[in-house]
Amino acid sequence: MQVRVSRWGNSLAVRLPKAVTQDLRLEEGQAVELIVEAGAIKLQPRGTAPRYRLEDLVAEMDRLGPENEPPYEDWGILPTEWPEDGEEGGSTREPGGR
């Protein structure tokens, strides 16, 4: 993505496109870390939790192998014990609904 450098008072500035700010969940006035490395500028939101993609998590799980799988935890109810639709505590949603 190409953007232009513009003058803002005595400084230079780059406008961040709306799609970028939405993707990074940036808001006006939010602090970001400006990092200069190897002749490039990197902006990184400060104080945010890392964001993971499902495909990266699955790939890491595959890389670690089944021997590193966490132990099964019994929460006291099996899917076969879930209430049926119409029973007390059962779902009343329409088929295909959420």
Stockholm file with secondary structure:
# STOCKHOLM 1.0

chainA/1-98         MQVRVSRWGNSLAVRLPKAVTQDLRLEEGQAVELIVEAGAIKLQPRGTAPRYRLEDLVAEMDRLGPENEPPYEDWGILPTEWPEDGEEGGSTREPGGR
#=GR chainA/1-98 SS CCCCEEEETTEEEECCCHHHHHHTTCCTTCCEEEEEETTEEEEEESSCCCCCCHHHHHHHHHHHCGGGCCCCCCCSCCGGGSCCTTSTTCCCCCTTCC
#=GC SS_cons        CCCCEEEETTEEEECCCHHHHHHTTCCTTCCEEEEEETTEEEEEESSCCCCCCHHHHHHHHHHHCGGGCCCCCCCSCCGGGSCCTTSTTCCCCCTTCC
//
